[in-house]
C-alpha cells in the first residue's frame, strides 16, 4: 500500500508539472501566432512558423505524456482498491 501511495504521489506531481508545461506552451503558441500575424516579412514568417510548429509538437508530446501518466495513476488507484 505504501509503494502505491508513493507511486501515486509521484505521478500526481508529474501530472501537475505537465499541466503547467502545457499551459506555458499554450501561451508561447498564442504569442508566436500573434507575432506571425503582425509580421510582413516572408523570411521572418517562415522562421516563426517553424518555431510555432516546434512548440505545437512539444505540446502534443506533453499531452500524450499526461494521458499516459493519468492512466498509470488510475491503474495504481485501482490496485490500491483491490
Gaussian input, Z-matrix of N, CA and C with variables (Angstrom, degrees):
# hf/3-21g

backbone

0 1
 N
 C     1     B1
 C     2     B2     1     A1
 N     3     B3     2     A2     1     D1
 C     4     B4     3     A3     2     D2
 C     5     B5     4     A4     3     D3
 N     6     B6     5     A5     4     D4
 C     7     B7     6     A6     5     D5
 C     8     B8     7     A7     6     D6
 N     9     B9     8     A8     7     D7
 C    10    B10     9     A9     8     D8
 C    11    B11    10    A10     9     D9
 N    12    B12    11    A11    10    D10
 C    13    B13    12    A12    11    D11
 C    14    B14    13    A13    12    D12
 N    15    B15    14    A14    13    D13
 C    16    B16    15    A15    14    D14
 C    17    B17    16    A16    15    D15
 N    18    B18    17    A17    16    D16
 C    19    B19    18    A18    17    D17
 C    20    B20    19    A19    18    D18
 N    21    B21    20    A20    19    D19
 C    22    B22    21    A21    20    D20
 C    23    B23    22    A22    21    D21
 N    24    B24    23    A23    22    D22
 C    25    B25    24    A24    23    D23
 C    26    B26    25    A25    24    D24
 N    27    B27    26    A26    25    D25
 C    28    B28    27    A27    26    D26
 C    29    B29    28    A28    27    D27
 N    30    B30    29    A29    28    D28
 C    31    B31    30    A30    29    D29
 C    32    B32    31    A31    30    D30
 N    33    B33    32    A32    31    D31
 C    34    B34    33    A33    32    D32
 C    35    B35    34    A34    33    D33
 N    36    B36    35    A35    34    D34
 C    37    B37    36    A36    35    D35
 C    38    B38    37    A37    36    D36
 N    39    B39    38    A38    37    D37
 C    40    B40    39    A39    38    D38
 C    41    B41    40    A40    39    D39
 N    42    B42    41    A41    40    D40
 C    43    B43    42    A42    41    D41
 C    44    B44    43    A43    42    D42
 N    45    B45    44    A44    43    D43
 C    46    B46    45    A45    44    D44
 C    47    B47    46    A46    45    D45
 N    48    B48    47    A47    46    D46
 C    49    B49    48    A48    47    D47
 C    50    B50    49    A49    48    D48
 N    51    B51    50    A50    49    D49
 C    52    B52    51    A51    50    D50
 C    53    B53    52    A52    51    D51
 N    54    B54    53    A53    52    D52
 C    55    B55    54    A54    53    D53
 C    56    B56    55    A55    54    D54
 N    57    B57    56    A56    55    D55
 C    58    B58    57    A57    56    D56
 C    59    B59    58    A58    57    D57
 N    60    B60    59    A59    58    D58
 C    61    B61    60    A60    59    D59
 C    62    B62    61    A61    60    D60
 N    63    B63    62    A62    61    D61
 C    64    B64    63    A63    62    D62
 C    65    B65    64    A64    63    D63
 N    66    B66    65    A65    64    D64
 C    67    B67    66    A66    65    D65
 C    68    B68    67    A67    66    D66
 N    69    B69    68    A68    67    D67
 C    70    B70    69    A69    68    D68
 C    71    B71    70    A70    69    D69
 N    72    B72    71    A71    70    D70
 C    73    B73    72    A72    71    D71
 C    74    B74    73    A73    72    D72
 N    75    B75    74    A74    73    D73
 C    76    B76    75    A75    74    D74
 C    77    B77    76    A76    75    D75
 N    78    B78    77    A77    76    D76
 C    79    B79    78    A78    77    D77
 C    80    B80    79    A79    78    D78
 N    81    B81    80    A80    79    D79
 C    82    B82    81    A81    80    D80
 C    83    B83    82    A82    81    D81
 N    84    B84    83    A83    82    D82
 C    85    B85    84    A84    83    D83
 C    86    B86    85    A85    84    D84
 N    87    B87    86    A86    85    D85
 C    88    B88    87    A87    86    D86
 C    89    B89    88    A88    87    D87
 N    90    B90    89    A89    88    D88
 C    91    B91    90    A90    89    D89
 C    92    B92    91    A91    90    D90
 N    93    B93    92    A92    91    D91
 C    94    B94    93    A93    92    D92
 C    95    B95    94    A94    93    D93
 N    96    B96    95    A95    94    D94
 C    97    B97    96    A96    95    D95
 C    98    B98    97    A97    96    D96
 N    99    B99    98    A98    97    D97
 C   100   B100    99    A99    98    D98
 C   101   B101   100   A100    99    D99
 N   102   B102   101   A101   100   D100
 C   103   B103   102   A102   101   D101
 C   104   B104   103   A103   102   D102
 N   105   B105   104   A104   103   D103
 C   106   B106   105   A105   104   D104
 C   107   B107   106   A106   105   D105
 N   108   B108   107   A107   106   D106
 C   109   B109   108   A108   107   D107
 C   110   B110   109   A109   108   D108
 N   111   B111   110   A110   109   D109
 C   112   B112   111   A111   110   D110
 C   113   B113   112   A112   111   D111
 N   114   B114   113   A113   112   D112
 C   115   B115   114   A114   113   D113
 C   116   B116   115   A115   114   D114
 N   117   B117   116   A116   115   D115
 C   118   B118   117   A117   116   D116
 C   119   B119   118   A118   117   D117
 N   120   B120   119   A119   118   D118
 C   121   B121   120   A120   119   D119
 C   122   B122   121   A121   120   D120
 N   123   B123   122   A122   121   D121
 C   124   B124   123   A123   122   D122
 C   125   B125   124   A124   123   D123
 N   126   B126   125   A125   124   D124
 C   127   B127   126   A126   125   D125
 C   128   B128   127   A127   126   D126
 N   129   B129   128   A128   127   D127
 C   130   B130   129   A129   128   D128
 C   131   B131   130   A130   129   D129
 N   132   B132   131   A131   130   D130
 C   133   B133   132   A132   131   D131
 C   134   B134   133   A133   132   D132
 N   135   B135   134   A134   133   D133
 C   136   B136   135   A135   134   D134
 C   137   B137   136   A136   135   D135
 N   138   B138   137   A137   136   D136
 C   139   B139   138   A138   137   D137
 C   140   B140   139   A139   138   D138
 N   141   B141   140   A140   139   D139
 C   142   B142   141   A141   140   D140
 C   143   B143   142   A142   141   D141
 N   144   B144   143   A143   142   D142
 C   145   B145   144   A144   143   D143
 C   146   B146   145   A145   144   D144
 N   147   B147   146   A146   145   D145
 C   148   B148   147   A147   146   D146
 C   149   B149   148   A148   147   D147
 N   150   B150   149   A149   148   D148
 C   151   B151   150   A150   149   D149
 C   152   B152   151   A151   150   D150
 N   153   B153   152   A152   151   D151
 C   154   B154   153   A153   152   D152
 C   155   B155   154   A154   153   D153
 N   156   B156   155   A155   154   D154
 C   157   B157   156   A156   155   D155
 C   158   B158   157   A157   156   D156
 N   159   B159   158   A158   157   D157
 C   160   B160   159   A159   158   D158
 C   161   B161   160   A160   159   D159
 N   162   B162   161   A161   160   D160
 C   163   B163   162   A162   161   D161
 C   164   B164   163   A163   162   D162
 N   165   B165   164   A164   163   D163
 C   166   B166   165   A165   164   D164
 C   167   B167   166   A166   165   D165
 N   168   B168   167   A167   166   D166
 C   169   B169   168   A168   167   D167
 C   170   B170   169   A169   168   D168
 N   171   B171   170   A170   169   D169
 C   172   B172   171   A171   170   D170
 C   173   B173   172   A172   171   D171
 N   174   B174   173   A173   172   D172
 C   175   B175   174   A174   173   D173
 C   176   B176   175   A175   174   D174
 N   177   B177   176   A176   175   D175
 C   178   B178   177   A177   176   D176
 C   179   B179   178   A178   177   D177
 N   180   B180   179   A179   178   D178
 C   181   B181   180   A180   179   D179
 C   182   B182   181   A181   180   D180
 N   183   B183   182   A182   181   D181
 C   184   B184   183   A183   182   D182
 C   185   B185   184   A184   183   D183
 N   186   B186   185   A185   184   D184
 C   187   B187   186   A186   185   D185
 C   188   B188   187   A187   186   D186
 N   189   B189   188   A188   187   D187
 C   190   B190   189   A189   188   D188
 C   191   B191   190   A190   189   D189
 N   192   B192   191   A191   190   D190
 C   193   B193   192   A192   191   D191
 C   194   B194   193   A193   192   D192
 N   195   B195   194   A194   193   D193
 C   196   B196   195   A195   194   D194
 C   197   B197   196   A196   195   D195
 N   198   B198   197   A197   196   D196
 C   199   B199   198   A198   197   D197
 C   200   B200   199   A199   198   D198
 N   201   B201   200   A200   199   D199
 C   202   B202   201   A201   200   D200
 C   203   B203   202   A202   201   D201
 N   204   B204   203   A203   202   D202
 C   205   B205   204   A204   203   D203
 C   206   B206   205   A205   204   D204
 N   207   B207   206   A206   205   D205
 C   208   B208   207   A207   206   D206
 C   209   B209   208   A208   207   D207
 N   210   B210   209   A209   208   D208
 C   211   B211   210   A210   209   D209
 C   212   B212   211   A211   210   D210
 N   213   B213   212   A212   211   D211
 C   214   B214   213   A213   212   D212
 C   215   B215   214   A214   213   D213
 N   216   B216   215   A215   214   D214
 C   217   B217   216   A216   215   D215
 C   218   B218   217   A217   216   D216
 N   219   B219   218   A218   217   D217
 C   220   B220   219   A219   218   D218
 C   221   B221   220   A220   219   D219
 N   222   B222   221   A221   220   D220
 C   223   B223   222   A222   221   D221
 C   224   B224   223   A223   222   D222
 N   225   B225   224   A224   223   D223
 C   226   B226   225   A225   224   D224
 C   227   B227   226   A226   225   D225
 N   228   B228   227   A227   226   D226
 C   229   B229   228   A228   227   D227
 C   230   B230   229   A229   228   D228
 N   231   B231   230   A230   229   D229
 C   232   B232   231   A231   230   D230
 C   233   B233   232   A232   231   D231
 N   234   B234   233   A233   232   D232
 C   235   B235   234   A234   233   D233
 C   236   B236   235   A235   234   D234
 N   237   B237   236   A236   235   D235
 C   238   B238   237   A237   236   D236
 C   239   B239   238   A238   237   D237
 N   240   B240   239   A239   238   D238
 C   241   B241   240   A240   239   D239
 C   242   B242   241   A241   240   D240
 N   243   B243   242   A242   241   D241
 C   244   B244   243   A243   242   D242
 C   245   B245   244   A244   243   D243

   B1=1.4468
   B2=1.5410
   B3=1.3338
   B4=1.4621
   B5=1.5305
   B6=1.3315
   B7=1.4629
   B8=1.5201
   B9=1.3308
   B10=1.4577
   B11=1.5219
   B12=1.3378
   B13=1.4657
   B14=1.5292
   B15=1.3393
   B16=1.4677
   B17=1.5230
   B18=1.3095
   B19=1.4609
   B20=1.5253
   B21=1.3172
   B22=1.4631
   B23=1.5260
   B24=1.3247
   B25=1.4613
   B26=1.5326
   B27=1.3146
   B28=1.4685
   B29=1.5222
   B30=1.3251
   B31=1.4622
   B32=1.5243
   B33=1.3201
   B34=1.4696
   B35=1.5297
   B36=1.3357
   B37=1.4623
   B38=1.5250
   B39=1.3325
   B40=1.4639
   B41=1.5258
   B42=1.3241
   B43=1.4672
   B44=1.5268
   B45=1.3215
   B46=1.4604
   B47=1.5232
   B48=1.3266
   B49=1.4618
   B50=1.5332
   B51=1.3387
   B52=1.4611
   B53=1.5217
   B54=1.3236
   B55=1.4682
   B56=1.5228
   B57=1.3336
   B58=1.4569
   B59=1.5230
   B60=1.3245
   B61=1.4743
   B62=1.5280
   B63=1.3355
   B64=1.4641
   B65=1.5297
   B66=1.3237
   B67=1.4635
   B68=1.5218
   B69=1.3169
   B70=1.4563
   B71=1.5266
   B72=1.3331
   B73=1.4680
   B74=1.5248
   B75=1.3313
   B76=1.4629
   B77=1.5230
   B78=1.3319
   B79=1.4599
   B80=1.5265
   B81=1.3275
   B82=1.4630
   B83=1.5278
   B84=1.3213
   B85=1.4762
   B86=1.5181
   B87=1.3312
   B88=1.4606
   B89=1.5251
   B90=1.3283
   B91=1.4618
   B92=1.5290
   B93=1.3345
   B94=1.4618
   B95=1.5222
   B96=1.3245
   B97=1.4691
   B98=1.5303
   B99=1.3199
   B100=1.4640
   B101=1.5203
   B102=1.3211
   B103=1.4616
   B104=1.5255
   B105=1.3280
   B106=1.4674
   B107=1.5239
   B108=1.3324
   B109=1.4595
   B110=1.5326
   B111=1.3281
   B112=1.4620
   B113=1.5224
   B114=1.3287
   B115=1.4605
   B116=1.5248
   B117=1.3051
   B118=1.4619
   B119=1.5326
   B120=1.3142
   B121=1.4550
   B122=1.5254
   B123=1.3112
   B124=1.4625
   B125=1.5215
   B126=1.3273
   B127=1.4637
   B128=1.5349
   B129=1.3175
   B130=1.4611
   B131=1.5213
   B132=1.3256
   B133=1.4608
   B134=1.5197
   B135=1.3266
   B136=1.4645
   B137=1.5232
   B138=1.3206
   B139=1.4670
   B140=1.5249
   B141=1.3225
   B142=1.4594
   B143=1.5245
   B144=1.3246
   B145=1.4702
   B146=1.5237
   B147=1.3257
   B148=1.4699
   B149=1.5183
   B150=1.3294
   B151=1.4666
   B152=1.5223
   B153=1.3226
   B154=1.4687
   B155=1.5263
   B156=1.3152
   B157=1.4643
   B158=1.5277
   B159=1.3227
   B160=1.4626
   B161=1.5281
   B162=1.3169
   B163=1.4655
   B164=1.5291
   B165=1.3002
   B166=1.4688
   B167=1.5265
   B168=1.3336
   B169=1.4631
   B170=1.5248
   B171=1.3364
   B172=1.4570
   B173=1.5218
   B174=1.3238
   B175=1.4603
   B176=1.5283
   B177=1.3146
   B178=1.4629
   B179=1.5264
   B180=1.3319
   B181=1.4688
   B182=1.5234
   B183=1.3168
   B184=1.4645
   B185=1.5297
   B186=1.3216
   B187=1.4716
   B188=1.5192
   B189=1.3275
   B190=1.4652
   B191=1.5294
   B192=1.3180
   B193=1.4630
   B194=1.5314
   B195=1.3232
   B196=1.4632
   B197=1.5255
   B198=1.3113
   B199=1.4670
   B200=1.5240
   B201=1.3168
   B202=1.4624
   B203=1.5226
   B204=1.3329
   B205=1.4610
   B206=1.5238
   B207=1.3099
   B208=1.4676
   B209=1.5257
   B210=1.3145
   B211=1.4678
   B212=1.5216
   B213=1.3311
   B214=1.4638
   B215=1.5259
   B216=1.3213
   B217=1.4637
   B218=1.5181
   B219=1.3190
   B220=1.4674
   B221=1.5255
   B222=1.3252
   B223=1.4598
   B224=1.5147
   B225=1.3361
   B226=1.4689
   B227=1.5221
   B228=1.3126
   B229=1.4741
   B230=1.5236
   B231=1.3309
   B232=1.4683
   B233=1.5157
   B234=1.3504
   B235=1.4612
   B236=1.5306
   B237=1.3214
   B238=1.4652
   B239=1.5261
   B240=1.3291
   B241=1.4649
   B242=1.5126
   B243=1.3308
   B244=1.4656
   B245=1.5042
   A1=110.79
   A2=117.47
   A3=120.45
   A4=110.33
   A5=116.28
   A6=119.77
   A7=110.14
   A8=117.27
   A9=118.61
   A10=111.13
   A11=118.53
   A12=120.85
   A13=109.82
   A14=115.79
   A15=119.51
   A16=110.60
   A17=114.93
   A18=120.18
   A19=109.80
   A20=116.51
   A21=121.53
   A22=110.43
   A23=116.87
   A24=121.50
   A25=110.83
   A26=116.58
   A27=120.90
   A28=110.22
   A29=117.01
   A30=120.56
   A31=111.25
   A32=117.15
   A33=119.89
   A34=111.26
   A35=117.11
   A36=120.87
   A37=110.53
   A38=116.18
   A39=119.70
   A40=110.70
   A41=116.76
   A42=121.28
   A43=109.85
   A44=117.86
   A45=120.73
   A46=111.50
   A47=116.25
   A48=120.83
   A49=110.54
   A50=116.47
   A51=119.78
   A52=111.83
   A53=117.65
   A54=120.37
   A55=110.29
   A56=116.55
   A57=120.69
   A58=110.78
   A59=116.26
   A60=120.99
   A61=110.49
   A62=116.83
   A63=120.85
   A64=110.03
   A65=117.04
   A66=120.64
   A67=110.57
   A68=116.25
   A69=121.11
   A70=111.33
   A71=116.17
   A72=119.99
   A73=111.11
   A74=117.67
   A75=120.74
   A76=110.79
   A77=116.27
   A78=120.65
   A79=111.06
   A80=116.35
   A81=120.22
   A82=111.07
   A83=116.91
   A84=121.21
   A85=109.71
   A86=116.74
   A87=121.34
   A88=110.75
   A89=117.24
   A90=120.91
   A91=111.69
   A92=116.57
   A93=120.06
   A94=110.76
   A95=116.74
   A96=120.52
   A97=110.34
   A98=117.11
   A99=120.18
   A100=111.38
   A101=116.28
   A102=120.52
   A103=110.00
   A104=116.36
   A105=120.44
   A106=109.98
   A107=116.36
   A108=120.53
   A109=111.88
   A110=117.21
   A111=121.55
   A112=113.36
   A113=118.13
   A114=122.73
   A115=110.14
   A116=114.98
   A117=119.60
   A118=113.16
   A119=118.37
   A120=121.87
   A121=109.68
   A122=117.04
   A123=121.19
   A124=112.97
   A125=117.05
   A126=120.01
   A127=110.30
   A128=117.00
   A129=121.12
   A130=110.09
   A131=117.19
   A132=120.71
   A133=110.29
   A134=117.62
   A135=121.72
   A136=110.86
   A137=117.26
   A138=121.39
   A139=110.43
   A140=116.76
   A141=120.93
   A142=112.01
   A143=116.69
   A144=119.47
   A145=110.49
   A146=117.06
   A147=120.67
   A148=110.91
   A149=116.67
   A150=120.76
   A151=109.96
   A152=116.19
   A153=121.49
   A154=110.82
   A155=117.61
   A156=121.64
   A157=111.13
   A158=116.46
   A159=121.05
   A160=110.67
   A161=117.32
   A162=120.83
   A163=111.58
   A164=116.33
   A165=119.86
   A166=109.76
   A167=117.77
   A168=121.22
   A169=111.23
   A170=116.72
   A171=120.38
   A172=110.72
   A173=116.37
   A174=120.31
   A175=110.52
   A176=117.59
   A177=121.00
   A178=111.30
   A179=116.19
   A180=120.14
   A181=111.04
   A182=117.05
   A183=120.61
   A184=110.97
   A185=116.85
   A186=120.59
   A187=110.04
   A188=117.53
   A189=120.48
   A190=110.81
   A191=116.46
   A192=120.75
   A193=110.40
   A194=116.50
   A195=121.54
   A196=110.63
   A197=116.92
   A198=121.08
   A199=110.15
   A200=117.29
   A201=121.62
   A202=111.19
   A203=116.39
   A204=120.00
   A205=111.81
   A206=116.47
   A207=119.15
   A208=110.72
   A209=116.44
   A210=119.58
   A211=110.39
   A212=116.52
   A213=120.47
   A214=110.49
   A215=116.47
   A216=120.37
   A217=110.72
   A218=116.40
   A219=119.91
   A220=111.39
   A221=116.85
   A222=120.39
   A223=110.33
   A224=116.96
   A225=120.17
   A226=110.88
   A227=116.39
   A228=119.54
   A229=111.22
   A230=116.61
   A231=120.34
   A232=110.93
   A233=116.97
   A234=121.31
   A235=111.08
   A236=116.62
   A237=119.35
   A238=111.09
   A239=116.92
   A240=120.23
   A241=112.28
   A242=116.57
   A243=120.46
   A244=111.83
   D1=-41.21
   D2=-179.26
   D3=-63.28
   D4=-40.99
   D5=-179.46
   D6=-61.45
   D7=-41.58
   D8=-179.73
   D9=-71.09
   D10=-31.73
   D11=175.92
   D12=-66.42
   D13=-42.96
   D14=177.13
   D15=-63.87
   D16=-43.45
   D17=178.94
   D18=-61.67
   D19=-43.86
   D20=178.97
   D21=-59.61
   D22=-45.17
   D23=-179.34
   D24=-62.56
   D25=-43.60
   D26=179.35
   D27=-62.80
   D28=-44.67
   D29=179.70
   D30=-64.42
   D31=-40.26
   D32=178.50
   D33=-62.77
   D34=-39.60
   D35=177.44
   D36=-64.04
   D37=-42.37
   D38=178.96
   D39=-64.17
   D40=-40.25
   D41=179.13
   D42=-62.97
   D43=-45.76
   D44=178.55
   D45=-60.79
   D46=-41.40
   D47=179.32
   D48=-63.81
   D49=-41.67
   D50=178.65
   D51=-67.03
   D52=-37.67
   D53=177.14
   D54=-59.97
   D55=-43.61
   D56=178.41
   D57=-64.24
   D58=-40.10
   D59=179.52
   D60=-64.27
   D61=-41.61
   D62=179.43
   D63=-65.69
   D64=-41.17
   D65=177.17
   D66=-60.74
   D67=-44.34
   D68=178.44
   D69=-62.32
   D70=-42.86
   D71=178.06
   D72=-64.81
   D73=-37.76
   D74=176.55
   D75=-58.90
   D76=-45.10
   D77=178.86
   D78=-63.65
   D79=-43.30
   D80=-179.99
   D81=-64.49
   D82=-39.93
   D83=178.60
   D84=-64.16
   D85=-44.62
   D86=179.27
   D87=-59.85
   D88=-47.49
   D89=-179.69
   D90=-64.47
   D91=-40.46
   D92=-179.94
   D93=-66.24
   D94=-40.32
   D95=178.62
   D96=-63.86
   D97=-41.05
   D98=177.16
   D99=-64.84
   D100=-38.09
   D101=178.79
   D102=-63.36
   D103=-41.63
   D104=178.05
   D105=-62.99
   D106=-42.86
   D107=-179.07
   D108=-63.53
   D109=-30.97
   D110=-178.53
   D111=-86.46
   D112=-10.17
   D113=-174.25
   D114=-94.00
   D115=142.85
   D116=179.27
   D117=-113.78
   D118=-10.46
   D119=-177.55
   D120=-87.10
   D121=126.07
   D122=-176.68
   D123=-60.54
   D124=-39.21
   D125=-179.25
   D126=-63.94
   D127=-42.22
   D128=179.59
   D129=-68.46
   D130=-41.10
   D131=178.36
   D132=-60.51
   D133=-43.96
   D134=179.84
   D135=-60.79
   D136=-45.71
   D137=178.94
   D138=-62.81
   D139=-45.24
   D140=-178.85
   D141=-67.04
   D142=-33.93
   D143=175.57
   D144=-64.05
   D145=-39.35
   D146=177.52
   D147=-63.54
   D148=-42.04
   D149=177.25
   D150=-62.62
   D151=-43.83
   D152=179.70
   D153=-61.70
   D154=-44.97
   D155=178.64
   D156=-61.58
   D157=-40.49
   D158=178.16
   D159=-62.04
   D160=-43.53
   D161=179.47
   D162=-67.04
   D163=-37.18
   D164=177.70
   D165=-64.28
   D166=-41.84
   D167=177.65
   D168=-62.88
   D169=-41.40
   D170=177.60
   D171=-62.66
   D172=-39.15
   D173=178.47
   D174=-65.15
   D175=-43.41
   D176=177.96
   D177=-59.19
   D178=-43.89
   D179=179.16
   D180=-64.53
   D181=-40.39
   D182=179.00
   D183=-64.74
   D184=-39.21
   D185=178.12
   D186=-66.06
   D187=-42.70
   D188=177.58
   D189=-61.10
   D190=-41.56
   D191=178.76
   D192=-65.60
   D193=-38.80
   D194=178.24
   D195=-62.51
   D196=-44.24
   D197=178.75
   D198=-61.73
   D199=-43.37
   D200=179.02
   D201=-62.13
   D202=-44.68
   D203=179.72
   D204=-64.77
   D205=-38.32
   D206=178.04
   D207=-64.83
   D208=-38.54
   D209=176.65
   D210=-63.21
   D211=-43.45
   D212=178.38
   D213=-62.19
   D214=-41.90
   D215=179.21
   D216=-63.40
   D217=-44.32
   D218=178.27
   D219=-62.43
   D220=-39.81
   D221=178.02
   D222=-64.09
   D223=-42.06
   D224=178.66
   D225=-64.69
   D226=-38.62
   D227=177.35
   D228=-66.37
   D229=-41.22
   D230=178.24
   D231=-61.65
   D232=-41.61
   D233=179.19
   D234=-64.36
   D235=-36.31
   D236=-178.14
   D237=-72.53
   D238=-21.33
   D239=178.61
   D240=-81.11
   D241=-20.25
   D242=-177.76
   D243=-77.57

